[in-house]
Amino acid sequence: MTSFVKKDIEILEKNYTLDIHHFKFKKKTGVLIAYLKLFFFLIRHSRKYALYITQFAGHVSLLPSIFSIFTKTKSLILVAGTDAANFPTIKYGNKQKLFQGQATSWSFRFCDFISPCHESLVEQDYSYDEMGSPKQGYRVFYKSSRNKPHLSIPYGFDASFFKRNPDIQRKKMSFLSIGNLSVKTLFYRKGYDIIIQLGKLYPDITITLIGAPENYSIPDLPENIKLLPYLSHEELINEFSSHQFYFQLSLMEGFPNALCEAMLCECIPIGSNVSGIPEIIGNTGYLLKKRDLGLLSQLIQKAQVNPELEELGKLARKRISENFTNEKRERKLCDLINNIIKTK
């Protein structure tokens, strides 16, 4: 139940009668139980639905896609990232897990429509890092998806809520990034390793990493890097407001929400040349073409002598507030849903 999932639920509940089933399990042995719970949920309710919608392709989408055939109900899969990625070195992506990968393939085969959060998740050339396959996207890894219609719809954000707190002073050459530090796959996928290397190289800058569990530590962490736990949205706004830059140096992303929220709070974005990140940043920040510490160091040096950093922060907010709104997401998603239902 990530923030973008919750926002989509709000959109759907506002416009339709909605039943929600949370497909969840903590251990691999719990997958079968999760399937059984979903099976009986669908048995109880399936005949009253006009459409099945699942967030992500994989285990969660397999049964709804299959049920849609027998109940003659349309099915829509919202693709967000892991279902369109393959990174063997860090074992990231549905393709790296045998049963999850097979469930993803079958889901695409049986569904009616696919909606990724960015067009790059359909198919893209990938050159940011050698860890990833040179081509990424669900059509690359799952042949069953290639004849399925799709529509890319970016996530939306509330500019009236995410805005800079004027009472908080912004520290110069301060950097922030958000993600789960305790999961090894995420640690490397979010680029924390290269961020920490940068902190060691530049002891005069300050870096904050948010997403550390209680009592979590990183060996040999330099003093200029601070770890924080996950925060509420209100607390996040204060952190955004006190930092000058936001790092989104991910190996792979779909359409990162935290980056957009930071930009709304006038943080200057520094992002990797991956998926939706270049489109999000536009000309309002810095783009790292390759996962290379030397290239990242050059970007930091450019930022240190840039006299227009304050103006960049304002442009970053303007870019998100004008291009990626909740209203646009709601309108496009509801139009898509209505059109799918009409073709029944």
Sequence and secondary structure as in RCSB ss.txt:
>XXXX:A:sequence
MTSFVKKDIEILEKNYTLDIHHFKFKKKTGVLIAYLKLFFFLIRHSRKYALYITQFAGHVSLLPSIFSIFTKTKS
LILVAGTDAANFPTIKYGNKQKLFQGQATSWSFRFCDFISPCHESLVEQDYSYDEMGSPKQGYRVFYKSSRNKPH
LSIPYGFDASFFKRNPDIQRKKMSFLSIGNLSVKTLFYRKGYDIIIQLGKLYPDITITLIGAPENYSIPDLPENI
KLLPYLSHEELINEFSSHQFYFQLSLMEGFPNALCEAMLCECIPIGSNVSGIPEIIGNTGYLLKKRDLGLLSQLI
QKAQVNPELEELGKLARKRISENFTNEKRERKLCDLINNIIKTK
>XXXX:A:secstr
  HHHHHHHHHHHHHS         SSGGGHHHHHHHHHHHHHHHGGG SEEEEESSSHHHHHHHHHHHHTT EE
EEEE SGGG  BGGGTBSGGGSHHHHHHHHHHHHH SEEEESSGGGTSEE  S TTS SEESHHHH GGGTTS B
      B TTTS   TTS  EEEEEEEES SSSHHHHHHTTHHHHHHHHHH TTSEEEEE   TT   TT  TTE
EEE    HHHHHHHHHHEEEEEE  SS SS HHHHHHHHTT EEEEES TTHHHHHTTSSEEESSS HHHHHHHH
HHHHT TTHHHHHHHHHHHHHHHSBHHHHHHHHHHHHHHHHHT 
